[in-house]
Amino acid sequence: MKITDIAVRRQAVPLKKPFKTALRTVEVAESIIVKVSCDNGLAGWGEAPATVVITGDSLGSIESAISHTIKPQLIGKNLLNYEEVFHLLHQSIVGNSSAKAAVDMAIYDLLAQHAGLPLYQLLGGYRSEIETDYTVSVNSPQEMGEDAVGYVREGFRILKIKVGKDDINRDIDRIQEIRNRVGYDVKIRLDANQGWQAKEAIRSIRKMEDMGLEIELVEQPVKAHDITGLKMVTDAVYTPIMADESVFSPAQALEVVSRRAADLINIKLMKAGGIYKAQVINSIAEENGIFCMVGSMIESRLGITAAAHFAASKKNINRFDFDAPLLLKNDPVQGGVSYEGRLIKLPEVPGLGIKQVLESVEA
């Protein structure tokens, strides 16, 4: 089962509505699509979105890393010796975690196809259905409240609210408006995307606690490198704090866990460099009593399918942020996970279950 080719191409899909966070505004989901072919006729699929403000990876850098560095290292390698293959993948180039993730998920697709199992079963098979949240982008309190009501009417029970873009009191107004509009049967989690300083995060989270806004968790309140600040916030509030951009690698996960700098960890394949390293991060967290969420960037159903297979396979992963395909105007992917409102169902076919990724789709 030797690799004969690794092909890449660009994909761009417009969003239904601009996606706004403290870090960026996205109107078109741009990514690199990867197809890894083997000498036994099987092909595996992967995807890497360009998220320069988080991973530092652009379309050009992802494309170049795969075509000019990763591909020469892996051509001719036997995937059944996958420990060697993943070692070569991660040693081939420093950083470039998105490029590695796209190739990694294609390799896992091939391994599961060879085994005749859905990938989630090959990885552990803990569950075959998961529930996603739905993200409310940063806008005026009124617009965010209206968006939230719309998502709840569509059946979503967990809302992820983007904050941290401007004045922190404005953020509290946004959250209060949403809570007033959707009531208390809906879970609300916040994502500051590194938008706050430690002391203002502590003050605002305590204020929200006193107001009874019932926030499930707050994700990445401070800058990614500020582990001391992250720990300050975690120690000072009752609301669980989740590390996201602070954890790319297993080594960073170990630092956060050993310092008890966060209560939860958000694993993303684009940060970890794929499923191989993501499993290590989850194991580190699990052994230290810390639950994980698996999230995503703005990706098509291809990348989300790989992340969902990984997330569904592990008992310690109990939160899921996979609404990205629902934000897109059209869907270029045939096969993969299926959405039934807030529920995501894993395909019961070998591998990722991807049949084809169209090069162009009607708007």
C-alpha positions in Angstrom: 0.0 0.0 0.0 2.5 2.6 -1.2 1.8 6.2 -1.9 2.0 7.0 -5.6 0.8 10.6 -5.7 -0.2 13.6 -3.5 -2.2 16.1 -5.5 -3.4 19.5 -4.3 -5.8 22.1 -5.5 -7.5 25.3 -4.2 -11.1 25.5 -3.2 -13.2 28.6 -2.4 -16.8 28.6 -1.2 -18.7 31.8 -0.2 -20.3 32.0 3.2 -24.0 32.8 3.7 -23.1 35.6 6.0 -19.7 37.2 7.0 -18.1 35.3 9.9 -16.7 37.8 12.5 -14.5 37.2 15.4 -12.0 39.2 17.5 -9.3 38.1 15.0 -10.8 38.3 11.6 -13.8 38.6 9.2 -14.3 35.8 6.7 -16.6 36.0 3.7 -15.2 33.1 1.6 -14.0 29.8 2.9 -10.7 29.2 1.1 -8.8 25.9 1.5 -6.4 23.4 -0.1 -7.9 20.1 -1.1 -5.5 17.1 -0.9 -5.8 13.7 -2.6 -3.4 11.0 -1.7 -3.3 8.0 -4.1 -1.9 4.5 -3.5 -0.7 1.7 -5.7 -3.7 -0.5 -4.7 -6.2 1.9 -6.3 -7.4 3.6 -3.1 -7.4 7.4 -2.6 -7.7 9.4 0.6 -9.0 13.0 1.0 -7.8 15.9 3.2 -8.4 19.6 3.5 -6.5 22.6 5.0 -8.1 26.0 5.3 -5.9 29.1 5.3 -6.2 30.7 8.7 -3.2 33.0 8.8 -4.2 34.9 12.0 -4.3 31.6 14.0 -2.0 29.0 12.4 0.1 31.4 10.2 -0.7 29.2 7.2 -1.8 30.8 3.9 -3.1 29.0 0.8 0.3 29.5 -0.8 2.3 28.2 2.1 0.1 25.1 2.5 0.3 24.3 -1.2 4.0 24.8 -1.3 4.7 22.8 1.9 2.8 19.8 0.6 4.0 19.8 -3.0 7.6 20.7 -2.4 8.5 19.3 1.0 6.0 16.8 2.3 5.2 15.0 -1.0 8.9 14.1 -1.8 9.3 12.7 1.7 6.3 10.4 1.4 6.1 9.2 -2.2 6.8 5.5 -2.3 6.3 5.0 1.4 4.2 2.0 2.6 1.2 3.3 4.6 1.0 0.0 6.5 4.3 1.2 8.2 2.3 4.3 9.3 4.5 5.0 12.4 7.3 5.8 10.0 5.0 7.7 7.6 3.7 10.0 10.4 7.2 10.5 11.7 8.4 11.6 8.3 5.3 13.9 7.9 5.9 15.7 11.1 9.7 15.9 10.7 9.6 17.0 7.1 9.1 20.7 7.9 8.9 23.0 11.0 5.4 24.4 11.7 3.0 24.3 8.8 0.5 22.4 10.9 -2.4 22.9 8.4 -0.5 21.3 5.6 0.4 18.4 7.8 -3.2 18.0 9.0 -4.5 17.8 5.4 -2.1 15.0 4.5 -2.6 13.3 7.9 -6.4 13.0 7.4 -6.0 11.6 3.9 -3.6 9.0 5.3 -6.1 8.0 8.0 -8.8 7.9 5.3 -6.7 5.3 3.4 -5.8 3.3 6.5 -9.4 3.0 7.5 -10.4 2.1 3.9 -7.8 -0.6 3.9 -9.1 -1.9 7.3 -12.7 -1.9 5.9 -13.8 0.3 8.9 -15.3 3.8 9.3 -12.4 5.9 10.6 -14.2 6.6 13.9 -14.3 2.9 14.6 -10.6 2.4 13.7 -9.7 5.2 16.2 -11.8 3.9 19.0 -15.5 3.9 18.0 -16.9 5.5 21.2 -20.0 7.0 19.5 -21.5 7.3 16.0 -23.5 10.5 16.5 -22.5 13.9 18.0 -24.2 17.3 18.6 -22.7 20.5 17.4 -23.1 24.0 18.7 -23.8 27.0 16.4 -21.6 30.1 16.3 -23.0 33.6 16.7 -20.6 36.1 15.0 -19.7 39.4 16.6 -22.2 42.1 15.6 -24.5 44.5 17.5 -26.3 43.1 20.5 -29.6 43.3 18.6 -28.3 41.5 15.5 -26.6 38.8 17.6 -29.8 38.3 19.6 -31.8 37.9 16.4 -29.3 35.5 15.0 -29.3 33.5 18.2 -33.1 33.2 18.2 -33.0 32.0 14.6 -30.5 29.2 15.4 -32.5 28.1 18.4 -35.6 27.9 16.2 -33.6 25.6 13.8 -33.2 23.3 16.8 -29.7 24.1 18.1 -29.4 23.9 21.9 -25.8 25.2 22.3 -24.7 28.6 21.1 -21.0 29.7 20.8 -20.9 33.4 21.2 -17.9 35.3 19.7 -16.7 38.2 21.9 -13.5 40.1 22.5 -13.6 42.4 19.5 -14.1 45.7 21.2 -15.2 47.1 24.6 -15.8 44.4 27.2 -19.0 46.1 28.5 -20.3 45.9 25.0 -19.6 42.1 25.1 -21.6 41.8 28.3 -24.5 43.7 26.6 -24.3 41.2 23.7 -24.4 38.2 26.0 -27.3 39.6 28.1 -29.3 40.3 25.0 -28.8 36.8 23.7 -29.7 35.3 27.1 -32.8 37.4 27.4 -33.9 36.3 23.9 -33.2 32.6 24.1 -33.9 31.9 27.7 -32.1 29.5 30.0 -32.8 26.1 28.3 -30.0 26.9 25.8 -26.4 26.5 26.7 -24.2 29.6 26.0 -20.4 29.3 25.7 -18.1 32.3 24.9 -15.1 32.5 22.7 -13.0 35.6 23.1 -10.3 34.5 20.6 -7.5 36.1 22.7 -9.4 39.4 22.8 -9.1 40.2 26.5 -6.4 41.0 29.1 -6.3 38.7 32.1 -7.6 41.2 34.6 -10.4 42.5 32.5 -11.4 38.9 31.7 -11.6 38.1 35.4 -13.7 41.2 36.1 -16.1 40.6 33.2 -16.5 36.9 33.9 -17.2 37.5 37.6 -19.7 40.2 36.5 -21.5 37.7 34.2 -21.5 35.2 37.1 -23.1 37.8 39.4 -25.6 38.6 36.7 -26.7 35.0 36.5 -26.0 34.7 32.8 -25.0 31.0 33.2 -22.1 30.8 30.9 -21.1 27.2 30.2 -17.4 28.0 29.5 -15.2 30.8 28.2 -12.7 29.9 25.5 -9.2 31.5 25.2 -9.8 34.8 27.0 -6.2 35.9 26.7 -3.3 35.9 24.2 -2.1 32.4 23.1 1.3 32.9 24.7 0.1 34.2 28.0 -0.2 31.0 29.9 0.4 32.8 33.2 -2.6 35.1 32.4 -4.7 32.1 31.3 -4.0 30.5 34.7 -4.8 33.7 36.5 -8.3 33.7 34.9 -8.8 30.0 35.5 -8.0 30.4 39.2 -10.1 33.5 39.7 -13.5 32.5 38.3 -16.0 29.7 38.8 -16.8 29.5 35.0 -14.7 26.8 33.3 -11.9 28.2 31.1 -11.0 26.5 27.8 -7.5 26.8 26.2 -7.7 27.0 22.4 -4.9 28.9 20.6 -2.6 28.2 23.6 -2.5 24.6 22.7 -1.2 23.5 19.2 1.2 20.7 20.2 1.3 17.9 22.8 4.1 19.8 24.5 1.9 22.9 24.9 -0.9 20.7 26.1 1.4 19.3 28.7 2.4 22.8 29.9 -1.2 23.9 30.2 -2.2 20.7 32.0 0.8 20.6 34.4 0.2 24.3 35.4 -3.5 23.8 35.6 -3.8 26.9 33.4 -7.2 25.8 32.0 -10.1 23.6 32.9 -10.7 22.3 29.3 -8.8 22.1 26.0 -10.0 22.7 22.5 -8.3 20.4 20.0 -8.3 21.4 16.3 -6.7 19.3 13.6 -5.3 22.4 11.9 -3.4 23.3 15.1 -2.3 19.8 16.0 -1.1 18.9 12.5 -3.7 16.2 12.2 -5.2 13.2 14.0 -1.9 11.5 14.9 -0.8 14.4 17.2 -4.4 15.2 18.2 -4.7 11.8 19.8 -1.7 12.5 21.9 -3.1 15.8 23.1 -6.4 14.1 24.1 -4.5 11.4 26.0 -2.5 13.9 27.9 -5.7 15.8 28.9 -7.5 12.6 29.7 -4.8 11.3 32.0 -5.0 14.5 34.0 -8.8 14.6 34.3 -9.4 17.3 31.7 -12.1 17.0 29.1 -11.6 18.1 25.5 -13.7 19.8 22.8 -12.8 19.3 19.1 -13.4 22.4 17.0 -12.5 23.6 13.5 -11.6 26.5 11.3 -14.0 27.7 8.5 -13.8 24.4 6.6 -16.0 22.5 4.2 -17.6 19.2 5.1 -14.4 17.4 4.1 -12.3 18.7 6.9 -15.2 18.6 9.3 -15.7 14.9 8.5 -12.2 14.1 9.5 -12.4 16.1 12.7 -15.8 14.5 13.5 -14.5 10.9 13.0 -11.7 11.7 15.5 -14.0 13.4 18.0 -16.6 10.7 17.9 -14.0 8.0 18.5 -12.9 9.2 22.0 -14.7 9.1 25.3 -12.8 12.1 26.7 -14.0 14.4 23.9 -17.4 15.6 25.0 -18.0 18.9 23.2 -18.1 19.5 19.5 -17.9 22.7 17.4 -18.6 21.6 13.8 -21.0 24.1 12.4 -18.7 25.4 9.7 -20.3 23.6 6.7 -23.7 25.1 7.7 -22.2 28.6 7.2 -21.4 27.9 3.5 -23.6 28.9 0.6 -23.0 25.6 -1.1 -21.5 22.2 -0.5 -18.7 20.8 -2.8 -18.5 17.5 -0.9 -20.2 14.2 -1.8 -20.2 11.8 1.1 -18.9 12.3 4.6 -20.8 13.2 7.7 -24.5 14.1 7.4 -26.3 16.8 9.4 -29.8 16.4 10.9 -30.2 19.8 12.5 -27.8 19.9 15.5 -26.9 16.2 15.1 -24.0 15.0 13.0 -24.1 11.3 12.0 -20.9 9.4 11.0 -21.0 7.5 7.7 -21.0 3.7 8.2 -18.6 3.1 5.3 -14.8 2.5 5.2 -12.6 5.5 5.8 -13.9 9.1 5.9 -16.8 8.2 3.6 -15.9 10.9 1.1 -16.9 10.0 -2.4 -15.8 13.1 -4.3 -15.0 16.8 -3.8 -16.3 18.9 -6.7 -14.0 21.5 -8.2 -16.9 23.9 -8.7 -20.5 24.1 -7.5 -23.4 26.4 -8.3 -23.9 29.3 -5.9 
